Every structure is written in C-alpha cells, then in structure tokens.
C-alpha cells in the first residue's frame, strides 16, 4: 500500500490495483443524489466507485463518472451480477450500457444464490470478452470460496463482505488471504449503528479522529479495501481522510473485542441470508 490517499491500493491476482478506500452507493436512489455523491467522491480524490445491478443506480454512477473529467482508466469501477438473473455475460453487457463505459474493472457475483459455482462460467466469459477486467464474489463464506476455487479457470480476485469490529470475520478474511483473494469491507460503519459505540467514541476522542475514521482505519489495518457509503459531501471527505494516522495496538485490540461473530468463516449469519 502506498502512502498517498489517491494511490493507496491492494494488488489483485490479475495484477490490477484496487484502491483501499472507495465509495459504495448501496441504497442511494438513482438520480441527482447518487450523481452528487459520486461527483463529490471523485472530486475528493476517491478512485473506486462500487455499484450493482440490484442497486438500480448504475446510470447515475456512469453520468457522474463521465461528467467528472477524470480519465476512465484512472477510475476503478465495480458492479455486481444479480444472481436472480441467468447469465452474467448478458447482464454485464446491460450494465455497461447503463454505465456508459466499455468495461468494468471488477464484476462480482452479488451473493451465492443457488450455490457458489453455477454463475462462475458466465463470469469467466465476461472476463474473456474483456467486459470485466477482474471478476470476484460477494457474501461468500470460506467454504463457498473453496467450492468455487475447485471449479474456476479464472480465480476470483475479491470477496466483498460485511466487515467491521462488530462483524470481525477473521477466519473468512484469513481464508481469502490464503487463496490470494482480497477481502473488501462493506458496511464498515454498520450503516451508522457503530458510530455511537462507547469504545469507538473513546478511541476517536483519544486519537483526535471521528468514529467513522476509526472504523475505516481499523479495517484498512486488517488488510482490507473498504467502501463506506455516504451521500453527504463532508462525510465523504471525512471517510477518505484516513491515511495520515494509525491505530495503536491497544486501540486495535479494543476494537477486535467488539466482535459478535466469534471471528466466523461465514459471510453472514444464517438469519441474515436473504437468498436461502
């Protein structure tokens, strides 16, 4: 990882560099609000934007990227295959039309509905066609990752997972690392739930940082790429300002202790799986 905000990256199996901090646009409505959020992020130095077919805001993301004036090759763009559809290749073509670009840098299976392997051949076809420069997965457990690795011709580069001190999926992150897969954290702030935790607030006060910055920095120090979501420009800027400090060992240990998952290898608790 390099020191400069705009250049801090993790190296993927395919040789691409994925930024350590990006903007996620889950639950951001298609339209001006989404465009403003993406525009604000790009103006602030972000170079990773994460969307999905299921979010229904790819068109807004594409408009904001095109209007930014930033060369497309300088932006790392992720979208995700909705596994309620049948063919990842057909669906990425539709995504590219909405995004107004010729390729995405990363194309993920959004969740393992129907099992972890059936859609992968379509993901590989998208990669071979040059429509997705990298392919990966999201919400896959360690066991599901292993199943996929047994049948893949092109290995996944990323597993995007729910991850924070309260959802510290250490065994899953370790399984990803063992496979050369970069783990990426979504909901690092617990959609805001974690910001008022007393331990997080105490560490934020002691370090002169905000609770959001502490939570994002913790995930970075665990080796993950992180995609916090916000539509407020000041928070978008704040979430990116996390490269000029480090949490000390005591702070990291205190945050580790907040885990409620027993450092699970699972991507989500059984009760949270919406695809069963």
N, C-alpha and C positions, 0 to 999 in steps of 0.2 A: 504493500500500500504506500503510495506516495503521499507527501505531506500537504500538497496544495488541495484546497477544497474541491476545485473543479476537476482535478485529476486523480483523486483518491479512488482506487479501483481494486477489485479482485480479479484474478486471471481465471478464465473458464477453460474447460478441457479443449475447446475448439480454438483457443488462443486469443479469443476476444477479451476485452477488459470491460467488466461491468462496474459502474460507479458504486461506491459504498453507500451513498445516500441518494434516494430518488423520491419522486412524488407519486403516491398512489391516488387514484381517483375513484375508488370504490364508493358508491352511494352519492356521487356527485352528479346531479342531473345534467343531461345533455343540454347544451345551450351556453348562454353567456357566463354563468357561474363557473362551469368547467373550463371554458376558454380562458377566463380571467385567472383561475388558479394555475393552469399550465403556463400561461404567459408570465405570471409572477414568478413561478419557479424558475423558468428559463432565464428571466432577467436577473434572478438572484444567484445564478451560477449552476443550478441543477442541470445535469445532462442525462438523467434517467427518468423516463416517464412510463408509468405502469398502468395499463388499462386492460379491458377484457371484453369479449363478445357479450357476456352476460351483463356488463355494466351499461350497455346501450349508450355509451358516450364517445365511441371511437371517432365519430365525425367531428365532434368538438375538439378532441385532442389533436386531430390532424390539422384542423384550421389554425389552432394556436401555434403548432409547430411551424406551419408554413408562413404564418404572419410574423414569426419571431425574427426572421432574417438570419437565423443560425443555420449553417450548412447541415443538411440532413445527416451527413456522415459523422457529425460531431455529437449527435443525439442518440442515446441508446433507448430504443423504443420496444416495449414489451406488450404483447396482447396474449390472450388465453383462449384456447379452444373450449367451447361449451359442450360438455360430453353428453348432453341431451340430443345433440346433432349426431349425424352418422359419419361424416367424412371430414377429417381435419384439413385435408388439402382444399376441398371445395370451400370450407368455411374461412380459411385464411385468405383465399382469393377475395372473398366478400369483405373481410376485414380490411384488406389493402385498398379496396375501392373506397370504403368509408374513411379510412385514414388518409387517403390521397398520397400514398407512397408505394414504391415498388417492392419493398421488403420490410420485415420487422427484424430487429436484432435478436429477439427472443420470443419464442412461441411455446406456451406452456399448456399442458392438459390441466384444466382448472381444478378438477378433483377426480378421484378414481371411480366414478360411477360406472357400474357394470364390470368392474375389475381393473387391475392396473396395467394390463397389456394390450387389450383389444385395439385401442386407438393408436398405438405407437407406430405401426407401419404407415399410417396416414401422416403422422408427424414426420417420419423419415422421408416420405415422398415430398412433403413441403420443404424440407431441408434440401433434398437433392434437386428440387426445382429452383432453388435459390430464392424462394419466397420468405424463408426464415433462416437467418444466418446461424441461429442456435436454437435448439429445442430442449424442453425440460418439462418439469412436472410441478404440481402444487398440491398440497394437502396429502401427500403420500407418506405413509409410515415407513419405518426401516424395513419391515417385512415386504411391503409393497414395492419399495425400491429394489430390493433383492430379486423379487419376481421379475421385474422389468429388466434388470440387468442380464438375466438369463436368456432373454429373447431379443434384446436390442442389437441391431447392427451399428447404429449410431447411439452412443450413450447419452443420457440426459446430462445437461450441464448445470442445471439449477433445480433445487426443490424449494419452492416458496411456501413457508409455513407460518402459522400463528406462533409468535415468539416474543416473550417479554420476561422480566424477572418472575412474574406470576405464572407464566406458561413456559418455564425453562425446560425445554425438551432436549436436555443434554444428550441422552442416548441417541436420539434421532439426529442431532447435529453431528455427533461422532460417527454415526453410520454414513452420513453424507460425506464427511471428510474422508473416511476410509475408501469411499468409492470415487473420490475426486470430484464430487458434486458440491457446488457452492450452495450453502443454505442462505435463504433470503427471508428476512423477517417482515411479515405484515402485521398490522395492529400492534406495533411496539408500544403504543401508549394505552392499549386496551380500549380503543375508541374513546379515550379521555377518562376512563374509570380509574386508571392508575395514578393520575396526576396528583390526587389529594392524599395518597397514602402517606402516613407519618414518616416512615423510613425514607421514602423517596424525597419528601419535603425536607427532612433533616439533612440529607446528603446534598440536596440542591442548595440549601442555605449555607452549608459549610464550604461548598466549592464556588459559591457565587454564581451559580447557574440556575436555570429553570428546571422544574421537574421533567419537562419534555426532553430537554437536552441531556439530563442524566440518564433517562431511559434509553434514548437513542445511542448515547455514548457507550452504555453497558453492552448493548447488542453488537456494536462495532468491535469492542474489545473482545467479544466472544468469537469474532471472526466472520460475522455475517454482513451481508449487504442489507440495508434497511430502507423500507418505503413508507414513511409516515404519511398520513393523509391530512390535509387541511385545505380549506378554501379561503382562509384569512391570510392576507399578504404578510402581515407582521409575524404570524406564526410560521408561515412557510420559510421566511428568512431565518427565524429563530431555530427552526429544526435543522437547518443546514449549517449553523454556526457551532459545530461540534468537533472541530479538528485541531483546536489550539489548547486542549486540556486533556488530561487523562484522569480517570478514577483510580484512586489508590487501592491497594489490596484489601484494606478493611472495608471500604465502600463497596467493592465488588462482592466481597463475601456477604455483607449485609443484604445486598440485593439478591444474591443467589438464594438466601434463606427464605425469600418470599415465595418460592416456587410452590405451586399447588398440584403439580403433576407427578411428583416423585421422579422427576427427570426422565420422563417416559420416552420410549421409542415410537410412540403413536403420534400421528399428526393432530388428531382431535380426540376428545373423549367420545365414548360410544354414544352418549346422549346428544352430542353436537353434530353427528354425521347426518347431513341433510340428504345424502344420496342413497341411503340404505333402502 
